[in-house]
């Protein structure tokens, strides 16, 4: 791998053709993540604008109207078609089990959808969500921000070009203390009905999907183990799972408690790469690359991947292209994670 050439690609948007226009976004679900991560990213993006907010909480609607100068409506008004002339596309950031009805509403109004991951709480509901958008002929993108990160995209291009040879092993971890700070046990992520699961659904999807993207490959089998303790009585607190790809085996872990850690490492026949601060929002990523050409460590590079995600989505709409992380991409991950849970219950390897 020519390391300097590799480094030069970190800031490049390999998809950007500088189209005219902008996409007016309705943000459905104005919780902490949407208000403090997604909305700011939309507001500084090149091709998006925050136009409408949807929340069931009157106080939140008032605050968002004051802070951002946009129109806000409740879920009933959204379902009935209020403000459809004010937005072009919908970003869904509600709890997992509520993604389906909100996507069906958007599709019914003829609006494109970018939906947070995981796509839904069960594989059956995720499939219905994909079908609703397909039947309505509207674009659906699963909000995998890592696939829009220029560093991850550059790394994927290098891997698919054979710079690491054949990737045979992958290791990934995402640990995040979900109870830290003001967050307590009374949150939807600890409700299996709303979330569909725990650490696997919320965090484990990151190393799973990012590895799938980097390898351009889908799983053929999984094996998993989950553990829990109070107050994680309803969802998995920890998950360890192996994913068999056609040429590679990935060993991944995710935890809702413990020291924060996000990393991904891939071993190839010609080299190794390790990405630390891999999945955190706006993380200061550190990439170590070791090949026959030597070893190099890159720090302080890249762009805000959340802004990139929304610009990429809007660019697809403005240019008539389909997004890479489409609905099928999101569905594949939900099906894979459901198989991990099946394996954890049975103790057996599950084929896909």
GULUMTOR-334837 format. One record per residue (C-alpha): residue number from 0; x, y, z. Coordinates in nm, 4 decimals. Each point is the difference from the previous one (the first is absolute). Layout:
<loros>
NUM/X/Y/Z
...
</loros>
This chain:
<loros>
0/0.0000/0.0000/0.0000
1/0.1388/0.3394/-0.1009
2/-0.0477/0.1722/0.3347
3/0.0219/0.3602/-0.1211
4/-0.2578/-0.0623/-0.2710
5/-0.2188/-0.1628/0.2609
6/0.0333/0.3014/0.2300
7/-0.0833/0.2458/-0.2784
8/-0.3432/-0.1552/-0.0437
9/-0.1258/0.0648/0.3528
10/-0.1683/0.3334/-0.0746
11/-0.1377/-0.0926/-0.3414
12/-0.3721/-0.0475/-0.0615
13/0.0083/-0.2748/-0.2597
14/-0.3738/0.0455/-0.0703
15/-0.0351/0.3787/-0.0190
16/-0.0794/0.1532/-0.3421
17/-0.1001/0.3438/0.1390
18/-0.3671/-0.0047/-0.1032
19/-0.2295/0.2991/0.0270
20/-0.2855/0.0114/0.2472
21/-0.0688/-0.1098/0.3542
22/-0.2202/-0.2539/0.1742
23/-0.2368/0.1259/0.2690
24/0.0002/-0.2475/0.2890
25/-0.2734/-0.0875/0.2458
26/0.1528/-0.1480/0.3163
27/-0.2388/-0.2525/0.1538
28/0.0951/-0.0535/0.3628
29/0.1752/0.2832/0.1836
30/0.1795/-0.1897/0.2746
31/0.3497/0.0682/0.1275
32/0.1852/-0.1545/-0.2955
33/-0.2110/0.1719/-0.2640
34/0.0167/0.3415/0.1677
35/0.3672/-0.0027/0.0936
36/0.1580/-0.2032/-0.2812
37/-0.2230/-0.0330/-0.3050
38/-0.1666/0.3427/-0.0156
39/0.3316/0.1902/0.0375
40/0.1462/-0.2173/-0.2777
41/-0.2944/0.0744/-0.2276
42/0.0279/0.3724/0.0681
43/0.3675/0.0181/-0.1056
44/-0.0345/-0.2379/-0.2944
45/0.0407/0.1081/-0.3612
46/-0.3112/-0.1613/-0.1448
47/-0.2516/-0.0171/0.2876
48/-0.2036/0.2392/0.2081
49/-0.1996/-0.0634/0.3175
50/-0.3581/0.0905/-0.0890
51/-0.2474/-0.1803/0.2295
52/0.0256/-0.1652/0.3403
53/-0.2340/-0.2740/0.1237
54/-0.0370/-0.0739/0.3716
55/-0.2698/-0.1163/0.2369
56/0.1233/0.2324/0.2755
57/-0.1368/0.3575/-0.0060
58/0.2979/0.1380/0.1936
59/0.2440/-0.1557/-0.2463
60/-0.1911/0.1452/-0.2922
61/0.0095/0.3477/0.1548
62/0.3726/-0.0242/0.0714
63/0.0823/-0.1202/-0.3509
64/-0.2099/0.2744/-0.1578
65/0.1839/0.2608/0.2087
66/0.3484/-0.1451/-0.0480
67/-0.0212/-0.0814/-0.3700
68/-0.2790/0.2147/-0.1414
69/-0.1819/-0.2932/-0.1601
70/-0.3573/-0.1188/0.0034
71/-0.0765/-0.2881/0.2369
72/-0.2951/-0.2380/0.0091
73/-0.1084/-0.3013/0.2045
74/-0.0149/-0.3600/-0.1222
75/-0.3710/0.0103/-0.0717
76/0.0399/0.3057/-0.2220
77/0.2976/-0.1668/-0.1727
78/-0.2089/-0.3104/-0.0720
79/-0.2848/0.2134/-0.1341
80/0.2302/0.1774/-0.2445
81/0.0519/0.3354/0.1669
82/0.2906/0.2073/-0.1366
83/0.0705/-0.2371/-0.2910
84/0.0532/0.3027/-0.2226
85/0.2846/0.1108/0.2288
86/0.2268/-0.3062/-0.0247
87/0.1377/-0.2351/-0.2657
88/0.1332/-0.2882/0.2083
89/-0.0339/-0.1494/0.3471
90/0.2690/-0.0951/0.2512
91/-0.1341/-0.2515/0.2539
92/0.1671/0.0067/0.3420
93/-0.2638/-0.1569/0.2240
94/0.0340/-0.3262/0.2007
95/0.0531/-0.3002/-0.2239
96/-0.3514/-0.1481/0.0124
97/-0.1495/0.3304/-0.1107
98/0.2064/0.0225/-0.3188
99/-0.2490/-0.2008/-0.2047
100/-0.3111/0.2168/0.0465
101/0.1981/0.3207/-0.0473
102/0.1583/-0.1346/-0.3191
103/-0.3388/-0.1158/-0.1258
104/-0.1324/0.3519/0.0580
105/0.2909/0.1550/-0.1906
106/-0.0392/-0.2472/-0.2863
107/-0.3733/0.0707/-0.0104
108/0.0772/0.3689/-0.0421
109/0.2533/-0.0771/-0.2757
110/0.2982/0.1076/0.2101
111/0.3460/-0.1555/-0.0061
112/0.1165/-0.1558/0.3274
113/0.3264/-0.0196/0.1903
114/-0.0618/-0.2230/0.3010
115/0.2209/-0.0545/0.3016
116/0.1523/-0.3374/0.0602
117/-0.0968/-0.2653/0.0797
118/-0.2689/0.0273/-0.2612
119/-0.2638/-0.1492/0.2321
120/-0.0406/-0.2109/0.3142
121/-0.0590/-0.3284/-0.1869
122/0.0925/-0.1381/-0.3397
123/-0.3663/-0.0321/-0.0988
124/-0.0669/0.3665/0.0761
125/0.3204/0.1076/-0.1764
126/-0.1112/-0.1916/-0.3092
127/-0.3387/0.1732/0.0103
128/0.1744/0.3371/0.0237
129/0.2123/-0.0753/-0.3066
130/-0.3060/-0.1199/-0.1919
131/-0.2006/0.3115/0.0923
132/0.2642/0.2256/-0.1535
133/0.0442/-0.2238/-0.3042
134/-0.3751/-0.0151/-0.0626
135/-0.0244/0.3800/0.0228
136/0.3043/0.0482/-0.2243
137/0.1856/0.2148/0.2545
138/0.3706/-0.0116/0.0849
139/0.0916/-0.1720/0.3271
140/0.3407/0.0331/0.1617
141/0.1042/-0.1668/0.3246
142/0.1877/0.2586/0.2046
143/0.3377/-0.1697/0.0163
144/0.2159/0.3059/0.0581
145/0.3203/-0.2062/-0.0067
146/-0.0586/-0.0803/-0.3675
147/0.0111/0.3749/-0.0703
148/0.3208/0.0588/0.1976
149/0.2735/0.0814/-0.2567
150/0.2552/-0.1950/0.2056
151/-0.2134/-0.3148/-0.0016
152/-0.0833/0.0465/-0.3686
153/0.3701/0.0418/-0.0860
154/0.0875/-0.3060/0.2026
155/-0.2731/-0.2022/-0.1699
156/0.1246/0.0999/-0.3449
157/0.3530/-0.1069/0.0939
158/-0.1172/-0.3345/0.1392
159/-0.2180/-0.0746/-0.3007
160/0.2955/0.0874/-0.2255
161/0.1976/-0.2760/0.1722
162/0.2404/0.2207/0.1956
163/-0.0290/-0.2299/0.3047
164/-0.0169/-0.3150/-0.2088
165/-0.2828/-0.2267/0.1134
166/-0.1494/0.1134/0.3287
167/-0.0333/-0.3129/0.2122
168/-0.0780/0.1318/0.3493
169/-0.1825/0.2982/0.1464
170/-0.0333/0.1158/0.3606
171/-0.2292/0.2744/0.1219
172/-0.1312/0.1405/0.3263
173/-0.2348/0.2763/0.1047
174/-0.0412/0.0586/0.3737
175/-0.2099/0.2921/0.1226
176/-0.1329/0.0611/0.3499
177/-0.3656/0.0484/-0.0802
178/-0.0789/0.0989/0.3612
179/0.2695/0.2694/0.0245
180/-0.0732/0.3613/0.0831
181/-0.3664/0.0912/0.0294
182/-0.1120/-0.3134/-0.1848
183/-0.1684/-0.2499/0.2313
184/-0.1648/-0.3388/-0.0466
185/-0.3297/0.1599/-0.1058
186/0.0920/0.0311/-0.3677
187/-0.1272/-0.1694/-0.3123
188/0.3331/-0.1717/-0.0760
189/-0.0618/-0.2265/0.3010
190/-0.3509/-0.0914/-0.1173
191/0.0176/-0.3115/-0.2184
192/-0.3370/0.0722/-0.1612
193/0.1046/0.3454/-0.1191
194/0.3647/-0.0793/-0.0728
195/-0.0189/-0.3609/-0.1181
196/0.3067/-0.0785/0.2090
197/0.2772/0.1671/0.1932
198/0.3708/0.0474/-0.0598
199/-0.0066/-0.2029/-0.3204
200/-0.2724/0.2062/-0.1666
201/0.1262/0.3384/0.1151
202/0.3795/-0.0476/-0.0124
203/0.0922/-0.3364/-0.1507
204/-0.1558/0.1043/-0.3299
205/0.2942/0.2399/-0.0499
206/0.2863/-0.2516/-0.0318
207/-0.2357/-0.2357/-0.1827
208/-0.1110/0.2471/-0.2664
209/0.3362/0.1752/-0.0340
210/0.1744/-0.3333/-0.0592
211/-0.2638/-0.0993/-0.2549
212/0.0582/0.3308/-0.1779
213/0.3791/-0.0278/0.0044
214/-0.0037/-0.3577/-0.1282
215/-0.2973/0.0495/-0.2338
216/-0.1239/-0.3352/0.1301
217/-0.2996/-0.1376/0.1881
218/0.0001/-0.2513/0.2880
219/-0.0632/-0.3679/-0.0614
220/-0.0198/-0.1126/0.3661
221/0.0151/0.1360/0.3547
222/0.0529/-0.1152/0.3551
223/-0.0791/0.2149/0.3039
224/-0.0071/0.0262/0.3778
225/-0.1750/0.2642/0.2097
226/0.0265/0.0923/0.3680
227/-0.1954/0.2323/0.2242
228/-0.0271/0.1275/0.3567
229/-0.2195/0.2542/0.1769
230/-0.1378/0.2363/-0.1218
231/0.0407/-0.1711/-0.3388
232/-0.2705/-0.2557/0.0714
233/-0.1800/0.0492/-0.3318
234/0.2864/0.0346/-0.2493
235/0.3539/-0.1244/-0.0523
236/0.2588/0.1988/0.1948
237/0.2912/-0.1751/-0.1729
238/0.0189/-0.1939/-0.3249
239/0.2840/-0.1922/-0.1624
240/-0.0625/-0.1319/-0.3481
241/0.1899/-0.1513/-0.2886
242/-0.1036/0.0605/-0.3591
243/0.1167/-0.2268/-0.2803
244/0.0464/0.1693/-0.3367
245/0.1010/-0.1857/-0.3181
246/0.3746/0.0672/0.0537
247/0.0127/0.1461/0.3487
248/-0.1129/-0.0558/0.3581
249/-0.0906/0.3017/0.2107
250/0.0020/-0.0065/0.3785
251/-0.1926/0.2904/0.1482
252/-0.1153/0.1207/0.3408
253/-0.2259/0.2724/0.1337
254/-0.0814/0.1113/0.3539
255/-0.2384/0.2404/0.1710
256/0.2350/0.0270/0.2994
257/0.3734/0.0261/0.0528
258/0.2809/0.2266/-0.1131
259/-0.0824/0.1691/-0.3291
260/0.1726/-0.1577/-0.2967
261/-0.0584/0.0015/-0.3762
262/0.2408/-0.1761/-0.2331
263/0.0193/-0.2129/-0.3105
264/0.2935/-0.2083/-0.1245
265/0.0323/-0.1938/-0.3242
266/0.2701/-0.2560/-0.0801
267/0.0849/-0.0684/-0.3634
268/0.2548/-0.2191/-0.1708
269/0.2028/0.3125/-0.0889
270/-0.0651/0.2312/0.2914
271/-0.1935/0.1080/0.3082
272/-0.2060/0.3109/0.0716
273/-0.1369/0.1140/0.3349
274/-0.2434/0.2861/0.0489
275/-0.0408/0.1318/0.3539
276/-0.2673/0.2474/0.1115
277/-0.1676/-0.1802/-0.2848
278/-0.3726/0.0503/0.0567
279/-0.0482/0.2912/0.2394
280/-0.1784/0.3074/-0.1305
281/0.2574/0.2417/-0.1416
282/0.2789/-0.2071/0.1537
283/0.3665/0.0892/-0.0426
284/0.0745/-0.3121/-0.1960
285/0.3443/-0.1583/0.0056
286/0.0934/-0.2348/-0.2824
287/0.3004/-0.2327/0.0135
288/0.1004/-0.1662/-0.3280
289/0.2648/-0.2714/-0.0259
290/0.1004/-0.1501/-0.3353
291/0.3122/-0.1095/-0.1803
292/0.0637/0.3709/-0.0729
293/0.0320/0.0756/0.3706
294/-0.2144/0.1184/0.2884
295/-0.1730/0.3344/0.0295
296/-0.2372/0.1592/0.2498
297/-0.2423/0.2704/-0.1110
298/-0.1738/0.2369/0.2413
299/-0.1999/0.3226/-0.0242
300/-0.1587/-0.0713/-0.3352
301/-0.3375/-0.0348/-0.1635
302/-0.3332/0.1800/0.0202
303/-0.3120/0.0002/0.2168
304/-0.1569/-0.3257/-0.1122
305/-0.3515/0.1045/0.1045
306/0.0125/0.3057/-0.2245
307/0.1416/-0.2222/-0.2733
308/-0.2892/-0.2424/0.0467
309/-0.2664/0.2643/-0.0560
310/0.1853/0.1624/-0.2879
311/0.0441/-0.3394/-0.1643
312/-0.3725/-0.0766/0.0391
313/-0.1012/0.3380/-0.1421
314/0.2527/-0.0377/-0.2831
315/-0.1626/-0.3314/-0.0950
316/-0.3411/0.1677/-0.0146
317/0.1271/0.2993/-0.1980
318/0.1810/-0.2161/-0.2548
319/-0.2469/-0.2880/-0.0248
320/0.2374/-0.2632/0.1386
321/-0.0806/-0.2788/0.2445
322/0.1885/0.0117/0.3318
323/0.2435/-0.2798/0.0758
324/-0.1358/-0.0611/0.3519
325/-0.3512/-0.0629/-0.1282
326/-0.2896/-0.1762/0.1670
327/0.1286/-0.3443/-0.0906
328/0.3297/0.0816/0.1698
329/-0.1863/0.0840/0.3198
330/-0.2215/-0.3077/-0.0302
331/0.3007/-0.2308/-0.0383
332/0.1434/0.1249/0.3286
333/-0.3277/-0.0436/0.1881
334/-0.0307/-0.3553/-0.1359
335/0.3606/-0.0683/0.1044
336/-0.0533/0.1352/0.3513
337/-0.3186/-0.2027/0.0426
338/0.2067/-0.3069/-0.0935
339/0.2564/0.0953/0.2667
340/-0.2786/0.0075/0.2598
341/-0.1254/-0.3361/-0.1265
342/0.3494/-0.1424/0.0414
343/0.0286/0.1451/0.3513
344/-0.3236/-0.1750/0.0963
345/0.0811/-0.3343/-0.1606
346/0.3759/-0.0116/0.0470
347/0.0309/-0.1028/-0.3636
348/0.1540/0.1523/-0.3109
349/-0.2704/0.1533/-0.2208
350/0.0302/0.0046/-0.3790
351/-0.1320/0.2917/-0.2033
</loros>
